[in-house]
Amino acid sequence: MPELPEVEASRKFVEDHCLGQPIVRAEVQSDTKVLCNVSAQALEEALTGRTIVRAGRKGKHLWLELDQRPWPVFQFEVELLIEEASGMCYKHQDISWDFLRELFIGLHCPAYMIFPFTHIFSLRTRSAANDEEEWPSKYAKVLVELGNGVQMAFTDSRRFARIRLLQDPPTESPISELGPDAYLELPDNDAFRQAVQLRKGSIKGVILDQSFLAGIGNWIADEVLYQARIHPETLASNMTSEDCGRLHRAIQEVVYFSVTANADHENFPKHWLFHLRWNKRPGSLDGNKIDFIKVGGRTSAYVPALQTPMFFTTSKKSSRKEKTLDGCKLAIEKVLKARSSVQTSRKSRKAKICDTKDEVILEERKTESNVFAESEAARAIVHEKPSKRRKKSDPGDALESRKAVTKIVRRTGSRKAGSNVFAEGEAVRAIVHEKPSKRRKKSDPVDALENRKAVTKTVRRTRSRKAEVQ
């Protein structure tokens, strides 16, 4: 897959050789998987007759700015092929980048040139009599012919590319959803450290996320992590300031150098991991073995002797079953803790309720015992035998006893109304039903009359007090 250096080299090439040229003919292959929200006919009409003004890029996206909108946008696995004429050509392995630049800027000789995003420069031999190369390629999705006779073809053999037609690519999706460009807009060290430590997951997954940094792909991620001596599975949230500083410096150096070299891997430093990371081939770098693991679904090359895993990395040997069990254990522990806290709070509430109930019960019992004691005292006075209370012929003693009973009943009534009624009723009942032989002489009608009057008064007082209590 192409990454930032390959796409930037393509942008430079278009700006160097295609600006100001009108598009006289455009052919678009109808492929609904590659063409996004645009038909082949609409794209042909948008290209034909337009002039290329500028080439723009952000991350892995390249677009052509024309003299009239909308503009075509190319993403991912796209190859840019240009044919000027048939004749002598070169392979890029046999010549230097400086010679190629002088050759094509000065247009010293005609050439057939393949300029892929994935392989940067590849010049292949072609002759008019014996031509093994097909032109245009059967995988060409867009073929454009310029006014000076140059033809450009955008090809995609694996159909991973996406071609769009947008009014303003930088402000529209998907380009507007990208993070800062890793080459042109890389944040400073402090901002980069803060952004990394706020992220979750492995550090390789973070720097591969295009919404975090646009343009970094798999091989650049492996290279910068190797240069920074950071294990690919290290958790981003646990990265130290020193780790973030080394990673930031490695991104700057690797991206800048690869862009300066125009993505020509032959010009990359020999000590880079890039040269030995492909196809999972066994090898070693400076005497250290290269190993391969899967991180975030992507194959990752690293050097275990230099990129040692830290205690907060994701373990390579932990299986999905083990991770699930660990998650279940944590969930169970959380549930048990929550349950114990709930039970503790319930027990404390019950204890408080029980203490309150006990206090209320004790108070009620004290009140009942006081009422009972006073009622018993009143009952004892009322039912006391006449021989112990007074002389039979002394009505004054009976009156005093009734007054004493009335006082006791009044004190008792302030605590319990029922006890008042009970005490007074008992007193009246005792006086009314007292036998004549114990109360007075039979032959004394005056005493009987006085007793009846006293009883009547007592009953009236009792009824009035009962009405007041109710």
PyMOL commands that set and color helices and strands:
alter all, ss='L'
color gray80, all
select helices_A, chain A and resi 4-17+40-47+97-106+169-171+175-177+189-197+203-208+218-228+236-238+241-260+265-267+273-276+278-280+320-382+386-389+395-413+417-432+436-439+445-469
alter helices_A, ss='H'
color red, helices_A
select strands_A, chain A and resi 23-28+52-58+61-66+71-75+79-83+112-116+122-123+140-146+151-155+162-166+284-285+288-289+291-295+298-302
alter strands_A, ss='S'
color yellow, strands_A
deselect
rebuild
show_as cartoon
